[in-house]
Amino acid sequence: MKLLVKLNNDSELIGYETLALAFTLASFDHEVQLYFTGDTLATLQDSHSRLCGMVQSLDLYDLPKAWADFSDEALATLDTAVQEALNKDFDRNAITDKQAADFDGVLSF
């Protein structure tokens, strides 16, 4: 199953649970693409948050770099290891309603 997991929330708990779900799905051979936007930036800027640490673990679960819909200035405020786990140059058309059909499911948190 190919899933797009969108996270637009400044809650560390919701972010943690969302990434835990993504890691679990990936462990069972589901294709998971994470997409961070909006309020998620505030949590990612805290280098001591669980979410920040989890994002750096995407490779361990064979997950691709997470899509990040943040400005260059906003990305520059993130820890270097987090920046390396994010992809800001993704195809934004892939997240429109029409293109979301490329995924078997879209989960939004």
C-alpha positions as CSV (number, residue, x, y, z in Angstrom):
1,M,0.0,0.0,0.0
2,K,1.3,3.5,-0.9
3,L,0.4,6.1,1.6
4,L,0.9,9.9,1.8
5,V,1.1,11.0,5.5
6,K,0.6,14.8,5.9
7,L,1.5,16.5,9.1
8,N,0.4,20.1,9.7
9,N,0.3,20.4,13.5
10,D,2.5,22.0,16.1
11,S,1.8,19.3,18.7
12,E,4.8,17.2,19.6
13,L,2.6,14.4,20.7
14,I,0.6,14.3,17.4
15,G,3.9,14.5,15.5
16,Y,5.4,11.6,17.5
17,E,2.3,9.4,17.1
18,T,2.2,10.2,13.3
19,L,5.8,9.2,12.8
20,A,5.4,6.1,15.0
21,L,2.5,5.1,12.7
22,A,4.6,5.8,9.6
23,F,7.5,3.7,10.9
24,T,5.1,0.9,11.8
25,L,3.5,0.9,8.4
26,A,7.0,1.0,6.7
27,S,8.0,-2.0,8.8
28,F,5.2,-4.0,7.2
29,D,6.4,-3.1,3.7
30,H,4.0,-0.2,3.0
31,E,5.4,2.7,1.0
32,V,5.1,5.8,3.1
33,Q,5.8,9.4,2.0
34,L,5.8,11.9,4.8
35,Y,4.8,15.5,4.0
36,F,5.5,18.3,6.6
37,T,3.9,21.7,6.2
38,G,2.7,24.7,8.1
39,D,2.7,24.4,11.9
40,T,5.0,21.4,11.9
41,L,7.9,23.7,11.5
42,A,7.7,24.9,15.1
43,T,8.1,21.4,16.4
44,L,11.0,20.6,14.0
45,Q,12.8,23.7,15.2
46,D,13.1,22.3,18.7
47,S,16.2,20.1,18.3
48,H,15.4,18.4,21.6
49,S,11.9,17.2,20.5
50,R,11.1,13.6,19.9
51,L,9.9,14.5,16.4
52,C,13.2,16.1,15.5
53,G,15.0,12.9,16.5
54,M,12.6,10.6,14.7
55,V,12.9,12.6,11.4
56,Q,16.6,11.8,11.5
57,S,15.7,8.0,11.6
58,L,13.9,7.8,8.2
59,D,16.7,5.9,6.6
60,L,16.4,3.2,9.3
61,Y,12.9,2.4,8.0
62,D,13.8,2.8,4.3
63,L,11.6,5.8,4.0
64,P,12.4,8.5,1.5
65,K,13.2,12.0,2.5
66,A,10.2,13.7,3.9
67,W,8.6,16.4,1.7
68,A,8.9,19.8,3.4
69,D,6.7,22.7,2.3
70,F,8.8,25.4,4.0
71,S,10.6,28.4,2.7
72,D,14.4,28.3,2.4
73,E,14.6,30.8,5.3
74,A,12.5,28.5,7.5
75,L,14.5,25.4,6.5
76,A,17.7,27.3,7.5
77,T,16.4,27.5,11.1
78,L,16.4,23.6,11.4
79,D,19.2,21.4,12.7
80,T,21.5,20.3,9.9
81,A,20.6,16.6,10.4
82,V,16.9,17.4,10.1
83,Q,17.5,19.4,6.9
84,E,19.2,16.4,5.4
85,A,16.1,14.3,6.1
86,L,13.9,16.7,4.2
87,N,13.2,17.3,0.6
88,K,11.9,20.7,-0.4
89,D,12.2,20.1,-4.1
90,F,9.3,17.7,-4.5
91,D,6.6,17.8,-7.1
92,R,3.9,19.8,-5.4
93,N,1.4,18.6,-8.0
94,A,1.7,15.2,-6.3
95,I,-0.2,16.5,-3.3
96,T,-3.2,18.0,-5.1
97,D,-6.5,16.1,-4.8
98,K,-6.2,14.8,-8.4
99,Q,-2.6,13.6,-8.0
100,A,-3.3,12.1,-4.5
101,A,-4.9,9.3,-6.6
102,D,-1.3,8.1,-7.1
103,F,-1.5,7.1,-3.4
104,D,-3.7,4.3,-2.0
105,G,-4.5,6.5,0.9
106,V,-3.8,10.0,2.3
107,L,-3.7,10.5,6.1
108,S,-3.7,14.0,7.5
109,F,-2.8,15.0,11.0
